Amino acid sequence: MNKSKVAFCNLQNSCSESVRISIFVVLAALLSIHATPAQAQGRIDCASLNSKILHRSVRYCVMLPPSYESSKGTKYPVLYFRDRYEKFFLSEFLPYVETHFRIIRDRRHRGVTGLSMGGFGALRFAFAHPEVFASVSAQSPALITETPQQVNADLRDAGPLARVLGNAFGNPVDVAHWNANNPLNLAQRNRIALKTEAIYFNCGEQDEFGFAEGASKLHKQLTAMGLQHEFHLYPGSHDAEYFLSHLHETMEFHWKAFTTKR
């Protein structure tokens, strides 16, 4: 699929401003790689959606391909980037995007991706709802091999994991909530449905939060379960430089998934 024929959605949450701006620039540039100068005028639309579920306004940006204005009859696959609010995302945001933009409204043309905790969220969404998403990718997903008790100790001491997790699983950790949302558990629970889902994830070998161990554990589990997936350990740490250097291949993965019947 030509990169000029994909729409991307990003919720402006849980990401530093500097990283967010960089990601927007890179994605906008990717949209124009195979377009002529006259065609390469894609745009980024940012607005707000009033959420009845969250009781507040949620900012979002949609990165539209160059052909969006010129090809009025064309509908596009969509790749959603991040967010930790499941009910809002599935019940409000996804239907809103699919009714306000020319989106192909079926599972095959719907993907989800994210970085770090957003990568955890992407895997969690896709593994919990394989009927909604046909493809998922994650960079340096916050897959934690420590027990909830070990995580609690890190939270008490304001250790490295505290900077990533915050209160996402409670402080102290709500063990039932932790287990119910663990992508490794969800993959096991929905292993049959995941056979038709395209899965990609990578992680830096020098990831300072130890997420390379969690990513490797997920790789081994999916392999043992006979679930096809693509996994890479690359040199690098948990930072914007690593994310941006491999963002292109995650986009390529989704474009391929959008055009491949599974």
N, C-alpha and C positions, 0 to 999 in steps of 0.2 A: 504494500500500500504506500502511495506517495505521502510523504510527511506533511504535505500541504492539505491533506484531507482528514485531519484528526482534530477534534475539539478537546481541550483540556480544562478541567475545573479544579480550582484550588480554594480551600477554606482557609481564611487568614487566622489560624490558631496555632499555638504551640510551636512557633518557629521564630527565631530571632529576626529582627528587621533586616540585618545585613544579608543573612542567608536567603531570606524570602525574596529580596530584590534580585540577588544573583540568580536564583532559580527562575524568576520571571524572565530575566534577560536571556538566559540560556534557552529556555523553552521557546521564546519568541524567535530566537535565531534558528532553532532547529526547524521551525515551521517553514522557513524559507530556503532550506538547503537545496531543494530540487526545483525551486521556482525561478523564473526569469525576473530581472529587476522590476519589470512592470507588474509582475504578479505577486511580488514578495511583500505586499503591504498588508500583512495580517494585523490584527489589533487585539488589545487586551481590554476587555470590558470589566470594570469593577463596580459593584453596587452592594445593596444590602437586602436581606430577606428577613422580614419580621417573623420570628419563630414563636408559635403558640406553645410549643413543647418546652423550649428553653426560657420563654418569657423575656426575650430580649432580641435585639437586632443583631444579625450575624453577617459580617462582611464576607464577600466572596469575589473571586476574579475568574473570568472565563477567557481563555486564550483562543481566539478564533483564527482559523487558517486563512491565507490570502484569498482563497476561492469563495469564502463565505458570502461576500457581497455580490460577486459576479455570477455565481451559480445558484440562483434562487431556488432551483428545483432539487438541489442536492441535499441529502441528509447525511449526517456524520456519526461515526462511532465516538465514544467519549471515554476519557481516562480521568478518574477522580483522584485528587491528590490530598490525602490526609483528612483527619479529624477524629476525635475520640467520642463523639456524641452519637451513639448508634441510632437511637429512636428518631432523633431529629434528622440525621443523615438519610436514613432509609424512608422515613414517612413523610418528610417535608422537603428536604433539599433535593434529593434525587428526582422526585416527581416534578418539582419546580423547574429544574434544569431541562427536563425532557419535554416540558410543555412550553417553555419560553425560548428554546433554541431548536434548530432543526437537527434533532438527535435521532438516530436509529434506535427505536425503543424495543430492543430485545437483548437477551443475556449475552449472546455472542459478541455484540459490539459494546460491551460495558466492562471496563477494567478499573482496578483500584491500585494505587501505589503510595509509597510513603518512605520517609527517612527516620531512622532512630525509633522514637516512640510512635511516630507516624507509620514506620515500617511494621512495628508490632500491630498497630491498629489495622493496617491494610491486610495483613495475614489473618488477623482475628475476624475482620469483616468477611473476607473471602472464604475462610474455612468454616465460619458459622453460617454463611449464606451462599453456598455454591449455586443455588438456584437463581441468584441475582447477578453474580459476577462470573464471567468466563475466563478472566485472566487476572493475575495478581503479581505484583513485584514489590520488593522491599530492599532497601539499602541499609546495611548495618542495623537490622531490626533489633529492638531491645528484648531479645530472647534471653531470659535469665535462668541460669542453671542452679543458682543458690536456692535454698529452701526459704519459705516465708520467714522462718525464725532468723536466718542469716541476713535476710533483707531488712528485717526489723532492727537488727543491731546496726546495720549500715545507716538506716534512717535516723536512729538515735544519735549516732556519732557524726551525722552530716557528711557521710562518706560519698564516694563517687556516684553510687546509684541514686542517692537522694536528689542529685541535680537533674537526673533524667526522669525518675519516677514521680517525684513530688508526692502528691496524695492520690495518685491515680488508683491505687489499690487500698487506700486507707493508711492511716498511721496510728497504731500498728496495722500491719497488713490484714485485711479480711481474707482469711484462707479460702473460704467458699467462693468468694468473688474471684480470687486469684486463680483457682482451679477451673472455674467455669469459663474464664476468658483466656486461658493459656492456649496459644495456637497449636502446641503439640498435642494437647488433649482434644482439641476440636478436630484436628486432622484424623486422629484415631476414631473419633465418634462419627465423622462424616466421610470415611475413607472411600465408600462406594461412589458417592456423588462427586468426590474430588478427582475421580479418574477422567472426567471431562473438563477439568480446569487446568489452564496453562499456568505454571508456577515458576517464578524466578526470584532468586535472592542472592545477595553478595554481602561481603563484610571485609573490613580491613584486618589484616593479620596482626597489626599492632593496635587494634582497638583498645583504648584505655579502660573501657568499662567491662571488658571481657566478653563482649557480645559475639566474638568469633567462635567461642566455645559453644554458645547457644545455637548459632547458625549451623555449625558442624553437627550438633546433636539433631537438629531438625532434618538436615540432609541425610543422616544415617537412618533416621526413623522413616522418612518418606521412601528411601531406597528399600528398606526392609519391608515396607508395606506395598511395594510394587507400584508406587505413584511416580509417574514421570515428572521431572522438574529439572531446572537448570540452576546450578549453584557454583559460586566462585569465591575463593579467598584471594584477595589481592593485597599487595604491599600497601600500607597506609593506615592512618589512625581515624579517629571519630571526629572528622572536621569537614568544613565546607569544601576544602580542596579535594578531599576524597570523594565526597558526594557528587560534586560537579564533574569530576574526571570520568565517572562511570554512569552519569545520568543518561548519556546518549544511548548506551546499549540497553538500558531499561525501556526507553522509548521504542527502540527497534524491536524489542521483544513483544511489546504490546501491539505494534503495527502488524507484526507477523501473526499474532494471535487473532487479531480482528479479521484476517483474511483466510484463516485456516479453520476448516470445519473439524470439530472434535466430537 
